[in-house]
Amino acid sequence: MRKSRDVSITNCQVLDFRFRGITLTDAARCRVTGCSVVERRQAPDKGTSIVVRGGRDNLIADNIVNPAGLSIDKGTAISRDNLEAAGTD
């Protein structure tokens, strides 16, 4: 999502993506909550599950993501209660 306002991405699955699962760019008051954003394949380089670049007042919460799968610019979002999935079972 680019330059979006007041959008919710909630309770969805983004599976087996190549580079990024969900990206917010210059977004405001958006939320990504309750989602499974995981690369399950045995890829040598896992992509980033959720990326937030620019914007303000966003919420990233209660998601299941790859290990180290969050990339959030400082001051752009609150991140809480996200679970880093530990493998490809």
Secondary structure as UniProt FT lines:
FT   STRAND          8..10
FT   STRAND          13..15
FT   STRAND          20..28
FT   STRAND          31..33
FT   STRAND          36..38
FT   STRAND          48..56
FT   STRAND          58..61
FT   STRAND          64..65
FT   TURN            67..68
FT   STRAND          70..72
FT   TURN            74..75
FT   STRAND          77..80
FT   STRAND          83..84
//
